[in-house]
Amino acid sequence: MADEARQQLNQKIIDEFRANSGKLGGQFAGMDLLLLTTIGAHSGEARTWPLGFHRDGEDIVIFAANGGRPNRPGWYYNLLAHPDATIEVGAETLPVRAAVAGGDERQRLWDTVLTPFPFLADFQAKVSWEIPVIMLSRNEN
């Protein structure tokens, strides 16, 4: 899918998400999706993406898989540059701080999500780099 078409699809998902307190229909019905808003690493502009997520205790876990495309997603680089972000889960908006999981923690989280998100294994098989696992923790600051 071309970048412009992907952006249009993402905007439709964002609009539906916000209009229905996080509930989506179609291919995303019943999936755990959130909206992640980051600050652009170069532009400094706010950018929002719909993403699948997994809960790990109080934390939210997301994966920079980019659908198995050859590069990591832009939001990943935005979080590296500006780890403070905002997520929308259902009707709730939360400030979060991002941290990339590594080592045993990354492997534990990766293994945990392959059941609800089996396509992540397919995405990993398509790329030569390890898909980053990002922990989003509530940011009280």
C-alpha positions in Angstrom: 0.0 0.0 0.0 1.4 3.4 -0.9 2.2 5.9 1.8 -0.7 8.2 0.9 -3.2 5.4 0.9 -1.9 4.2 4.2 -2.2 7.7 5.7 -5.8 7.9 4.5 -6.7 4.5 6.0 -5.0 5.5 9.3 -7.0 8.7 9.3 -10.3 6.8 8.8 -9.4 4.5 11.7 -8.5 7.5 13.9 -11.8 9.2 13.1 -13.8 6.0 13.8 -11.9 5.3 17.0 -12.5 8.8 18.3 -16.2 8.9 17.2 -16.9 5.6 19.0 -14.7 5.7 22.2 -12.2 3.3 20.8 -14.6 0.8 19.3 -13.9 -0.2 15.7 -15.7 -2.3 13.2 -14.6 -4.2 10.1 -11.3 -5.9 10.2 -10.4 -4.2 13.5 -13.5 -5.2 15.4 -12.6 -6.7 18.8 -8.9 -5.9 18.5 -7.1 -4.0 21.2 -6.2 -0.7 19.4 -4.9 2.6 20.8 -4.0 5.9 19.3 -0.4 6.9 19.9 0.5 10.6 19.5 4.2 11.4 19.3 6.2 14.5 18.6 8.1 14.3 15.3 11.8 13.7 15.7 12.6 16.2 13.0 9.4 18.2 12.4 8.4 18.8 16.0 4.8 18.3 14.9 2.3 16.0 16.7 1.6 12.7 14.8 -1.0 10.1 15.6 -1.0 6.4 14.6 -3.5 3.6 15.4 -1.6 0.6 16.8 -2.4 -2.8 18.3 -1.3 -3.1 21.9 -0.9 -5.6 24.7 -1.2 -4.9 28.5 1.6 -6.0 30.8 0.4 -5.1 34.3 0.1 -1.3 34.4 2.1 -0.9 31.2 1.1 -0.9 27.6 3.3 -2.8 25.1 3.5 -1.8 21.4 5.7 -3.2 18.6 7.6 -1.3 15.9 6.9 -3.9 13.3 5.8 -1.6 10.5 3.9 -4.4 8.9 7.1 -6.2 8.0 8.3 -3.3 5.7 12.0 -2.9 5.3 12.3 0.1 7.7 11.1 0.8 11.2 8.0 3.0 11.6 8.4 6.8 11.9 6.7 6.8 15.3 9.5 4.6 16.7 12.1 7.2 15.8 9.8 9.9 17.2 9.7 8.0 20.6 13.5 7.6 20.6 13.8 11.4 20.2 10.9 12.4 22.4 9.9 9.5 24.7 7.0 11.5 26.3 3.8 10.8 24.3 0.1 10.5 24.6 -2.1 7.5 24.1 -5.9 7.2 23.7 -7.3 3.9 24.9 -11.1 3.7 24.6 -12.4 7.1 25.7 -9.4 7.8 28.0 -6.3 9.9 27.1 -3.1 9.2 29.0 0.3 10.8 29.1 3.0 8.1 28.8 6.7 7.7 28.7 8.2 5.2 26.2 11.2 2.8 26.9 12.5 0.2 24.5 12.6 -3.3 26.1 15.7 -5.3 25.8 17.2 -8.7 26.6 15.1 -11.1 28.6 12.3 -8.5 29.1 11.9 -8.0 25.4 11.8 -11.8 24.8 9.2 -12.3 27.5 7.0 -9.6 26.1 7.5 -10.9 22.5 6.6 -14.4 23.5 3.5 -13.2 25.3 2.0 -11.4 22.3 2.5 -14.0 19.7 -0.8 -15.6 20.7 -3.0 -12.5 20.3 -0.9 -11.1 17.5 0.4 -14.2 15.5 1.1 -12.0 12.4 4.1 -10.4 14.3 6.1 -13.6 13.7 5.4 -13.2 9.9 6.5 -9.5 10.1 9.7 -10.5 11.9 10.5 -13.1 9.3 10.3 -10.4 6.6 13.0 -8.1 8.1 16.6 -8.5 8.9 16.4 -6.5 12.2 14.8 -7.3 15.5 11.4 -5.7 15.9 11.6 -3.3 18.8 9.3 -3.8 21.7 8.3 -0.6 23.4 6.9 -0.2 26.9 4.6 2.7 27.5 4.3 3.6 31.2 1.9 6.2 32.6 3.8 9.5 32.9 2.6 11.4 36.0 4.9 14.5 35.3 
